[in-house]
Amino acid sequence: MLAWISILAIVIITDGPIGLRPVTHLPGSVERFFALLTVAMLFSLAYPNRIYFIGLSLVLAVFVIEFAQVASFGRHARLRDAGVKVLGVFAGLAVGYFLRAGIDLIRARFSGDPKALPKAANQS
């Protein structure tokens, strides 16, 4: 649910009135990168078996949301901004993937089932 709320927030902040945009005092590229990193990470944690579909969907969403700014007064669509957002998506997918792998490893470690662990972890 949090993943869906985060993408809705991105749409509202990106395409809504400029006054709704939060002020972070960070460069815009940094804000864009970490916003999409967070969204992609949340989606990859929520749907771990759908990483490729999530990646494709979020990259498509980035371009749709970015170019929807053309219709918003006082906003502009830039390919560079979309590129930064796509990099954030890829980084978020990687972070989410490794977080999920770590969570699964911890669960397996404490489940008491030695077959659930990777072979290297069973050598202790």
WOWOZI-V585271 format. One record per residue. N is the residue number from 1. RES is the residue in one small letter. PHI is phi in whole degrees, 0 to 359 (* if undefined). OMEGA is omega in degrees with one decimal (* if undefined). NEAR is the number of other ideal C-beta (glycine too) atoms within 10 Angstrom. Layout:
# WOWOZI-V585271
n:N res:RES phi:PHI omega:OMEGA near:NEAR
n:N res:RES phi:PHI omega:OMEGA near:NEAR
This chain:
# WOWOZI-V585271
n:1 res:m phi:* omega:-179.3 near:7
n:2 res:l phi:297 omega:178.6 near:11
n:3 res:a phi:298 omega:-179.6 near:19
n:4 res:w phi:292 omega:177.0 near:12
n:5 res:i phi:295 omega:-178.7 near:11
n:6 res:s phi:294 omega:178.9 near:17
n:7 res:i phi:290 omega:175.6 near:18
n:8 res:l phi:297 omega:177.8 near:11
n:9 res:a phi:298 omega:178.3 near:16
n:10 res:i phi:298 omega:179.3 near:20
n:11 res:v phi:298 omega:-178.4 near:13
n:12 res:i phi:296 omega:-178.3 near:12
n:13 res:i phi:291 omega:-177.3 near:16
n:14 res:t phi:286 omega:-173.2 near:21
n:15 res:d phi:254 omega:179.8 near:18
n:16 res:g phi:277 omega:178.1 near:13
n:17 res:p phi:300 omega:-176.6 near:12
n:18 res:i phi:300 omega:179.6 near:10
n:19 res:g phi:292 omega:178.3 near:6
n:20 res:l phi:280 omega:-176.9 near:11
n:21 res:r phi:285 omega:179.4 near:14
n:22 res:p phi:290 omega:178.9 near:7
n:23 res:v phi:259 omega:-179.2 near:6
n:24 res:t phi:246 omega:-176.9 near:11
n:25 res:h phi:65 omega:174.0 near:5
n:26 res:l phi:260 omega:174.6 near:11
n:27 res:p phi:300 omega:-177.8 near:9
n:28 res:g phi:304 omega:179.9 near:12
n:29 res:s phi:296 omega:178.7 near:15
n:30 res:v phi:294 omega:177.7 near:12
n:31 res:e phi:301 omega:-178.8 near:18
n:32 res:r phi:299 omega:-178.3 near:24
n:33 res:f phi:301 omega:-175.9 near:20
n:34 res:f phi:287 omega:175.8 near:15
n:35 res:a phi:297 omega:-179.3 near:20
n:36 res:l phi:284 omega:173.1 near:27
n:37 res:l phi:300 omega:-179.5 near:21
n:38 res:t phi:297 omega:-180.0 near:19
n:39 res:v phi:299 omega:-178.6 near:27
n:40 res:a phi:296 omega:178.4 near:31
n:41 res:m phi:297 omega:179.7 near:24
n:42 res:l phi:298 omega:178.7 near:20
n:43 res:f phi:293 omega:-178.9 near:26
n:44 res:s phi:290 omega:174.7 near:26
n:45 res:l phi:285 omega:-179.2 near:17
n:46 res:a phi:286 omega:-177.3 near:15
n:47 res:y phi:231 omega:-172.6 near:13
n:48 res:p phi:295 omega:-179.7 near:16
n:49 res:n phi:269 omega:-176.2 near:9
n:50 res:r phi:234 omega:-174.3 near:13
n:51 res:i phi:302 omega:-177.9 near:17
n:52 res:y phi:295 omega:178.9 near:9
n:53 res:f phi:296 omega:178.2 near:11
n:54 res:i phi:298 omega:-179.8 near:23
n:55 res:g phi:301 omega:179.5 near:18
n:56 res:l phi:298 omega:-178.9 near:12
n:57 res:s phi:295 omega:-178.8 near:14
n:58 res:l phi:289 omega:176.4 near:24
n:59 res:v phi:296 omega:176.2 near:17
n:60 res:l phi:298 omega:179.5 near:10
n:61 res:a phi:298 omega:178.7 near:17
n:62 res:v phi:303 omega:-178.0 near:24
n:63 res:f phi:290 omega:177.6 near:14
n:64 res:v phi:296 omega:-179.3 near:12
n:65 res:i phi:295 omega:-178.7 near:20
n:66 res:e phi:297 omega:-176.8 near:23
n:67 res:f phi:280 omega:172.1 near:14
n:68 res:a phi:290 omega:178.1 near:14
n:69 res:q phi:294 omega:178.3 near:16
n:70 res:v phi:301 omega:-179.3 near:10
n:71 res:a phi:278 omega:-178.3 near:9
n:72 res:s phi:267 omega:179.5 near:14
n:73 res:f phi:294 omega:177.6 near:7
n:74 res:g phi:82 omega:178.7 near:8
n:75 res:r phi:246 omega:179.5 near:16
n:76 res:h phi:215 omega:177.4 near:9
n:77 res:a phi:263 omega:178.0 near:16
n:78 res:r phi:230 omega:177.9 near:12
n:79 res:l phi:296 omega:178.7 near:9
n:80 res:r phi:298 omega:178.2 near:10
n:81 res:d phi:298 omega:178.3 near:17
n:82 res:a phi:297 omega:178.5 near:18
n:83 res:g phi:297 omega:177.5 near:14
n:84 res:v phi:297 omega:179.2 near:18
n:85 res:k phi:295 omega:178.5 near:26
n:86 res:v phi:296 omega:175.6 near:20
n:87 res:l phi:300 omega:176.0 near:15
n:88 res:g phi:297 omega:177.2 near:25
n:89 res:v phi:299 omega:-178.5 near:25
n:90 res:f phi:297 omega:178.4 near:15
n:91 res:a phi:296 omega:179.1 near:16
n:92 res:g phi:295 omega:176.5 near:26
n:93 res:l phi:296 omega:179.1 near:20
n:94 res:a phi:294 omega:178.8 near:15
n:95 res:v phi:299 omega:179.2 near:16
n:96 res:g phi:298 omega:179.4 near:24
n:97 res:y phi:298 omega:-178.3 near:16
n:98 res:f phi:288 omega:173.8 near:12
n:99 res:l phi:297 omega:179.0 near:14
n:100 res:r phi:297 omega:178.4 near:17
n:101 res:a phi:298 omega:177.5 near:12
n:102 res:g phi:295 omega:178.1 near:10
n:103 res:i phi:298 omega:179.4 near:12
n:104 res:d phi:296 omega:178.9 near:12
n:105 res:l phi:294 omega:178.4 near:14
n:106 res:i phi:295 omega:177.8 near:10
n:107 res:r phi:300 omega:179.9 near:11
n:108 res:a phi:294 omega:-178.7 near:16
n:109 res:r phi:298 omega:-176.0 near:13
n:110 res:f phi:264 omega:178.4 near:9
n:111 res:s phi:280 omega:-179.9 near:11
n:112 res:g phi:86 omega:-179.7 near:7
n:113 res:d phi:262 omega:-177.5 near:10
n:114 res:p phi:296 omega:179.0 near:10
n:115 res:k phi:286 omega:-179.2 near:7
n:116 res:a phi:280 omega:-178.3 near:15
n:117 res:l phi:272 omega:171.8 near:15
n:118 res:p phi:297 omega:-176.1 near:10
n:119 res:k phi:302 omega:-178.6 near:6
n:120 res:a phi:297 omega:-179.2 near:7
n:121 res:a phi:283 omega:-179.3 near:12
n:122 res:n phi:278 omega:-175.1 near:10
n:123 res:q phi:275 omega:-179.0 near:7
n:124 res:s phi:276 omega:* near:5
